[in-house]
């Protein structure tokens, strides 16, 4: 069952300047650890080790600078820094680190520390990809690979929740990816809308007019062209094989209207408390019961307008009672 509020909270985490600052801190921690270890082996000035040390210093600097620029709606530096990181890692791993690191130290470097940094950079790259490249890919597909414009390089469907949970479970408290507790309630503001291809009027997380079933939220940047929505034809789980256990979802890009998604200032309701008034967008797919005697329940999809039954008691209030 989709939880729009949780998904929105994770989106807002991954695109926050605080998240970029934490990536910088990981780089600084790596710099201190690597430098201390190299000096203890009296190889602080030996060949390529200085390059590795300087690379992490530069990464930290660029992530901090990228966080500053993101506050001004410029996400290009932080995105470029994140997506170039795998190439930096390949260069490091080609060095003879085993010649002076113990196996335990090598695993600490290449597994735990590089792994945590890769977790940051992967989420940053994916969360920003469609905001930066989505519209250009949709309207100007690569002539040598036009079908590539249908690929969602962000978080198809509800993948952002699976990603967050799996990373937190794998690193078991080593990642400081803190979500608000309780998760805030988010509301769809249909007064601020933007069609695919139009200039984005506001930086933040957006909700598609298609609803969330087989689609996802997105992040968009003020001044950029609005990206398409991606409809999931087959999920990663449906496509998985023994040879390829984690394939990308099969998606198709579609033009749609997007709506601003804002925190209401209230905590997200529990299932038992979840209510919506007639005329409001449905906050969660499922079966809803009108809160008046004798009225029959109805099924709604997330984002669908809640009906007004013309009750003598005033505007109809609906209560979520379960999945379909």
C-alpha positions in Angstrom: 0.0 0.0 0.0 1.4 3.4 -1.0 2.1 6.0 1.6 2.3 9.4 -0.1 3.4 11.1 3.1 6.4 8.8 3.7 7.4 8.9 0.0 7.3 12.7 0.1 9.3 12.8 3.3 12.1 10.7 1.7 12.1 12.7 -1.5 12.5 15.9 0.6 15.4 14.2 2.6 17.3 13.2 -0.5 17.1 16.6 -2.2 17.8 18.7 0.9 20.9 20.8 1.4 21.3 19.0 4.8 21.7 15.7 2.9 24.4 17.2 0.7 26.2 18.5 3.7 26.1 15.0 5.3 27.7 13.7 2.1 30.4 16.3 2.5 30.9 15.2 6.1 31.3 11.6 5.0 34.1 12.8 2.6 35.8 14.7 5.4 35.6 11.7 7.7 37.2 9.6 5.0 39.9 12.2 4.5 40.8 12.2 8.2 40.7 8.4 8.4 42.8 7.8 5.3 45.3 10.5 6.1 45.8 9.3 9.6 46.3 5.7 8.4 48.7 6.7 5.6 50.8 8.9 8.0 51.0 6.0 10.5 52.6 3.9 7.8 54.9 6.7 6.9 53.6 6.9 3.3 51.7 10.1 3.5 53.7 11.5 0.6 54.0 8.4 -1.4 52.7 8.5 -5.0 49.0 8.0 -5.7 48.0 8.1 -2.0 48.2 11.8 -2.1 45.8 11.9 -5.0 43.3 9.7 -3.2 43.5 12.0 -0.1 43.1 15.1 -2.3 40.2 13.6 -4.2 38.2 13.2 -0.9 39.1 16.8 0.1 37.8 18.0 -3.3 34.6 16.0 -3.0 33.9 17.4 0.4 34.5 20.9 -0.9 32.3 20.4 -3.9 29.4 18.9 -1.9 29.5 21.8 0.6 29.6 24.3 -2.3 26.9 22.3 -4.0 24.7 22.6 -0.9 25.2 26.3 -0.9 24.3 26.6 -4.6 21.2 24.3 -4.1 19.8 26.9 -1.7 19.8 29.2 -4.7 18.0 26.6 -6.9 21.3 25.6 -8.7 21.7 21.8 -8.3 24.1 21.2 -11.1 27.3 21.1 -9.1 26.0 18.7 -6.4 24.6 16.4 -9.2 27.8 16.4 -11.2 29.8 15.7 -8.0 27.6 12.8 -7.1 27.5 11.2 -10.6 31.2 11.4 -11.1 32.0 9.6 -7.8 31.9 6.0 -9.2 34.6 7.0 -11.7 36.7 8.4 -8.8 36.3 5.1 -6.9 37.4 3.0 -9.9 40.6 5.0 -10.1 41.3 4.5 -6.4 40.6 0.8 -6.5 43.3 0.4 -9.2 45.9 1.5 -6.8 48.0 -1.1 -4.8 46.3 -0.3 -1.5 46.8 -3.9 -0.3 50.5 -3.3 -0.3 50.2 -1.1 2.8 46.7 -1.7 4.2 45.8 -4.8 6.2 42.8 -6.8 4.9 40.6 -5.3 7.7 41.7 -1.8 6.8 41.1 -2.4 3.1 37.6 -3.7 3.8 36.9 -0.6 6.0 38.0 1.6 3.2 36.5 -0.1 0.2 33.4 -1.6 1.8 32.1 0.4 4.7 33.4 3.9 4.0 33.2 3.9 0.2 29.9 2.1 0.4 28.3 4.7 2.6 29.5 7.5 0.3 28.2 5.6 -2.7 24.8 5.4 -0.9 24.8 9.2 -0.6 25.9 9.8 -4.2 23.5 7.3 -5.7 20.4 8.8 -4.0 21.5 12.4 -4.9 22.0 11.4 -8.5 18.7 9.6 -8.8 16.7 12.2 -7.0 18.0 15.0 -9.2 18.2 13.2 -12.5 14.7 13.9 -13.9 14.7 17.5 -12.6 17.8 18.2 -14.6 17.6 15.8 -17.6 14.0 14.6 -17.8 12.5 17.3 -20.0 15.4 17.4 -22.4 15.3 13.6 -22.8 11.5 13.6 -23.3 11.4 16.4 -25.9 14.7 15.8 -27.6 15.4 12.0 -27.4 18.7 10.7 -28.5 18.3 9.8 -32.2 20.6 6.8 -31.7 18.5 5.5 -28.8 15.1 7.2 -28.8 13.6 4.5 -26.6 16.0 5.6 -23.8 13.8 8.6 -23.1 11.3 6.2 -21.6 13.7 5.1 -18.9 13.1 6.5 -15.4 16.5 7.1 -13.8 14.9 8.3 -10.6 12.7 6.3 -8.3 9.9 4.6 -10.3 6.7 3.7 -8.5 7.4 3.4 -4.8 11.1 2.5 -5.2 12.2 5.4 -3.1 10.7 3.7 0.0 12.3 0.4 -0.8 15.7 2.1 -1.4 15.5 4.0 1.9 14.6 0.9 3.9 17.2 -1.4 2.3 20.0 1.1 2.7 19.1 1.8 6.4 18.9 -2.0 7.0 22.2 -2.7 5.3 24.2 -0.1 7.1 22.4 -0.6 10.5 22.6 2.9 12.0 25.7 4.0 10.1 23.7 6.3 7.8 22.3 9.4 9.5 19.3 9.6 7.2 16.8 10.9 9.8 13.1 11.3 8.8 10.8 13.5 10.9 9.0 11.5 13.6 6.1 11.4 13.1 6.2 11.8 9.3 4.5 15.0 8.3 1.3 15.1 6.4 1.6 16.4 2.9 -1.3 18.0 0.9 -1.7 18.4 -2.8 -2.1 22.0 -3.8 -3.9 22.1 -7.1 -3.7 25.9 -7.2 0.0 25.5 -8.2 0.1 23.3 -11.3 2.7 22.8 -14.1 2.4 20.9 -17.3 5.2 18.8 -18.7 7.4 21.1 -20.8 6.3 24.3 -19.0 8.6 26.4 -16.9 8.6 25.1 -13.3 7.4 27.9 -10.9 8.5 26.3 -7.6 11.4 24.1 -6.4 10.2 21.1 -4.5 8.3 17.8 -4.6 5.4 17.5 -7.0 2.4 15.1 -7.3 1.3 13.9 -10.8 -2.3 14.2 -12.0 -2.1 10.5 -13.0 -2.1 9.6 -9.3 0.5 7.4 -7.7 -0.7 4.0 -8.9 2.2 2.8 -11.2 3.7 6.3 -11.0 5.8 8.3 -8.6 6.3 11.7 -7.1 9.1 13.8 -8.5 11.4 16.7 -7.7 11.4 19.7 -9.9 13.6 22.9 -10.0 12.2 26.4 -10.4 13.1 27.8 -13.9 13.7 24.4 -15.5 11.2 22.7 -17.9 8.9 20.3 -16.1 9.6 16.7 -16.7 7.2 13.9 -17.8 5.7 11.3 -15.4 6.9 7.7 -15.8 4.3 5.0 -16.0 5.6 1.6 -14.8 4.8 -1.2 -17.2 6.7 -3.8 -15.2 8.4 -3.4 -11.9 12.0 -4.4 -11.1 10.6 -7.4 -9.1 8.5 -8.5 -12.1 11.6 -8.4 -14.4 14.1 -10.0 -12.0 15.8 -13.2 -13.1 18.6 -15.4 -11.6 21.0 -13.7 -14.0 19.8 -10.2 -13.3 18.3 -9.9 -9.8 17.9 -6.1 -9.7 16.9 -4.9 -13.2 15.5 -1.4 -13.8 11.8 -1.1 -14.0 10.3 -0.9 -17.5 8.7 2.5 -17.8 7.2 4.8 -20.4 7.4 8.6 -20.2 4.1 10.5 -20.5 3.2 14.2 -20.4 1.0 15.2 -17.4 0.1 18.0 -15.1 2.0 18.2 -11.8 0.7 19.7 -8.6 2.7 21.3 -5.7 3.0 18.9 -2.7 3.3 20.8 0.6 3.6 19.8 4.3 0.4 20.8 6.1 2.1 21.4 9.4 0.3 18.4 10.9 1.6 14.9 11.4 0.4 12.3 8.9 -2.6 10.5 10.3 -2.7 6.8 11.1 -4.9 4.5 9.1 -7.6 4.7 11.8 -7.5 8.5 11.9 -7.1 9.2 8.2 -9.9 11.5 7.0 -10.6 13.8 4.0 -13.3 16.3 3.2 -15.4 16.4 0.0 -13.5 18.4 -2.7 -10.1 17.5 -1.3 -7.6 15.1 -3.2 -7.7 11.6 -1.8 -4.6 11.3 0.4 -4.4 7.4 0.2 -5.8 4.8 -2.2 -8.3 2.4 -0.7 -11.8 2.1 0.6 -13.3 5.2 2.3 -16.5 5.4 4.4 -18.6 8.5 4.6 -19.0 9.5 8.2 -22.9 9.5 8.2 -25.4 6.9 9.0 -26.3 4.5 6.1 -23.8 5.8 3.6 -22.0 3.2 1.5 -18.2 3.1 1.2 -16.4 3.9 -2.0 -13.0 3.1 -3.5 -10.7 6.0 -4.3 -7.2 6.3 -5.9 -4.7 8.7 -4.4 -5.3 12.2 -5.8 -8.9 11.6 -6.9 -11.3 14.2 -5.7 -13.4 13.1 -2.7 -17.1 13.3 -3.5 -19.7 15.4 -1.8 -22.9 13.3 -1.1 -25.1 16.4 -0.4 -25.5 15.4 3.2 -27.9 17.3 5.4 -25.2 17.5 8.0 -23.0 19.7 5.7 -19.9 18.8 3.7 -19.2 15.1 3.5 -16.3 13.8 5.5 -14.7 10.5 4.5 -12.7 8.1 6.7 -10.2 5.6 5.3 -11.1 2.1 6.4 -8.7 -0.2 4.5 -7.2 -1.5 1.2 -9.5 -2.3 -1.6 
